């Protein structure tokens, strides 16, 4: 039986890994499985694959070899907070506060609770928010980060290259990144479409290409999603009516323990 945690546990877990206090409004607790495996980390990257729920992963696991390698070693489930929407869950992910506490429902709203970005700055470390300029990361959270690494093109491919440059040149202690292709494609074409399959595959390939860069800079890595999705009238939706919307995977590793094996395939040592 795979253990299940709350989205409110993510911020306290990030904080414990970095050796800093949890955000003031955090309601969760550090995830023991992650802490016992990774301990303190000098640098940490958190990559959120938007709408990559457990149900989607299981359906298309043959398309996610890089994610599978990490998940085979370390995997728990995380339950999204309601409403099962991106801004709501990213606000919780960054703050540890429940949706009733932070009150965010749209990415254009003002987040008034303390986040991990605030605590990282308090500890005299640098952070980075990485994503599309018009995304939740870009509009809601990037204002709190030291580095605002945003793609004006609103393409994940450009987000990917900006992240590579940031990691290679700046190596901030904390990075939170949002990749949106899976969510966008599901809303446009549906979960069963060829376009959706391609988005899942492309996202996993980008994830794999991060590994050697993160390993070189001695980053710990957490990979999760904000919410999942299910099919309704030919398109993806995530209204929280089923567990497919709410149960997401969380996996982690110390990137220095990843050995490069092939172009987009890696092996944990």
Protein Blocks (a to p, Z undefined) as FASTA:
>chain_A
ZZdddfklmmmmmmmmnopacdfklcbdcdfklmmmnmpafbdcddddehiafklmmmmm
mmmmmlmmmmmmpccddddddddbfklmmmmmmnopafklnopabfkbccfbdcfklmmm
mnopacdddddfklmklmmmmmmpmbdcddfklpaklmmmmmmmmmmmnopabdcdddfk
lmmmmmmnopkbmklmmmmmmmmmmmmmmmmmmmmnopacddddfbdcddeehiacdehp
amklmmccdddddfklpccfbfmbccdZZ
